[in-house]
């Protein structure tokens, strides 16, 4: 299963968004979820930058972190992750959406 979590809310700071991200990842691991798709939007780009910077700091914690613009059939991590999903339908797959980041747990 891929769990989708929206952390981009109007008026929210990037620090608040990172707290939501941590909670979403922790809860997903407890629930046995395969992957978490974080919707961070684009807006000014600050939340997207913070999410991806945080992901780099967490190196080794995840099987892969896949930016939405690289979430496609040409990305070996994306293809491998999707092979573990029972429901493979995802409108962001192959759509180069820079407003999301996928964490393969």
SVG drawing of the C-alpha trace seen along z (x, -y; Angstrom):
<svg xmlns="http://www.w3.org/2000/svg" viewBox="-5 -32 28 39">
<polyline fill="none" stroke="black" stroke-width="0.4" points="0.0,0.0 1.1,-3.6 -0.2,-6.1 -0.7,-9.7 -0.2,-12.5 -0.7,-16.2 1.6,-18.4 1.2,-21.6 -1.3,-23.8 -1.7,-27.5 0.0,-29.6 2.0,-26.6 5.7,-26.9 8.2,-24.5 9.0,-23.5 5.4,-22.5 5.3,-20.6 8.4,-18.6 6.7,-17.6 3.7,-16.3 6.2,-14.5 7.9,-12.7 4.5,-11.7 3.3,-10.4 6.5,-8.3 6.4,-6.9 2.7,-6.0 3.1,-4.4 6.0,-2.2 3.8,-1.1 0.9,-0.3 3.1,1.8 2.8,-0.6 5.2,0.0 5.5,-3.7 4.4,-7.2 3.6,-9.8 4.1,-13.2 2.2,-16.0 4.3,-19.2 3.1,-21.2 5.3,-23.8 4.1,-27.2 7.3,-29.1 9.1,-25.8 10.3,-26.1 8.4,-23.1 9.5,-21.0 13.1,-22.0 12.9,-21.2 11.3,-17.8 14.0,-16.8 16.8,-18.2 15.4,-16.3 15.3,-13.2 19.0,-13.5 19.8,-13.9 18.0,-10.7 20.1,-8.7 19.9,-4.9 16.5,-5.2 14.5,-4.5 14.9,-2.1 14.5,-5.0 13.3,-8.6 11.8,-9.4 11.1,-12.9 7.8,-13.2 9.5,-14.3 11.5,-11.1 8.6,-8.8 8.4,-6.9 9.1,-3.6 12.7,-4.7 13.5,-4.9 14.6,-1.5 13.6,-2.4 10.1,-3.5 9.6,-0.3 10.9,1.9 8.8,0.2 5.7,0.5 6.3,4.2 5.6,4.5 2.3,2.7 -1.0,4.6 -2.8,1.6 -0.5,0.1 -2.8,-2.7 -1.3,-6.1 -2.1,-9.2 1.4,-10.7 3.3,-7.7 4.8,-8.8 3.4,-12.3 6.5,-14.2 4.8,-15.9 7.4,-18.0 4.8,-18.7 5.3,-15.2 8.0,-13.0 7.7,-9.3 9.4,-7.6 9.8,-3.8 9.9,-2.4"/>
</svg>
